[in-house]
């Protein structure tokens, strides 16, 4: 989002009555939560594909730590 659009959004928001501000915040929070859920779901699907293709390495936490130290 360009800063011009964001600045207009913030300015418009500041002119809303309190009740409308509260409603807008609630809607935006719900949309943000849903966007995060969708991102997690996409990442989980990608991880499952990698797991099925055996593109991941299995092991213990110790094995992982050792690999990170390399």
C-alpha positions in Angstrom: 0.0 0.0 0.0 1.4 3.3 -0.9 2.0 5.8 1.8 -0.5 8.3 0.2 -3.3 5.7 0.4 -2.3 4.8 4.0 -2.2 8.5 5.0 -5.6 9.1 3.5 -7.0 6.1 5.4 -5.6 7.3 8.7 -6.9 10.8 8.1 -10.4 9.5 7.2 -10.3 7.2 10.2 -9.5 10.1 12.5 -12.7 11.9 11.4 -15.0 9.0 12.2 -17.2 8.9 15.3 -15.9 6.8 18.1 -18.5 4.0 17.5 -17.5 3.7 13.8 -13.8 3.7 14.8 -14.4 0.8 17.2 -16.3 -1.1 14.5 -13.6 -0.4 11.9 -10.9 -1.6 14.3 -12.8 -4.8 15.0 -13.3 -5.5 11.3 -9.6 -4.9 10.5 -8.5 -7.1 13.4 -10.7 -10.0 12.1 -9.3 -9.5 8.6 -5.7 -9.6 9.9 -6.4 -12.7 11.8 -7.9 -14.4 8.8 -4.9 -13.3 6.6 -2.5 -14.8 9.1 -4.5 -18.1 9.2 -4.4 -18.2 5.4 -0.6 -17.6 5.4 -0.2 -20.4 8.0 -2.3 -22.8 5.9 -0.3 -22.0 2.8 2.9 -22.7 4.7 1.6 -25.9 6.1 0.5 -27.2 2.6 4.0 -26.3 1.3 5.6 -28.1 4.2 3.4 -31.2 3.6 4.5 -31.2 -0.1 8.1 -31.1 1.0 7.6 -33.8 3.5 5.9 -36.1 0.9 8.7 -35.4 -1.6 11.2 -36.2 1.2 12.8 -32.7 0.8 13.0 -32.4 4.6 15.5 -33.9 6.9 14.4 -35.9 9.9 16.1 -36.2 13.2 16.2 -35.1 16.8 16.6 -31.6 18.2 20.2 -32.4 18.8 20.6 -33.3 15.1 18.9 -30.0 14.1 21.2 -28.0 16.4 24.3 -29.7 15.0 23.2 -28.9 11.4 22.6 -25.3 12.3 26.1 -25.1 13.8 27.7 -26.2 10.5 
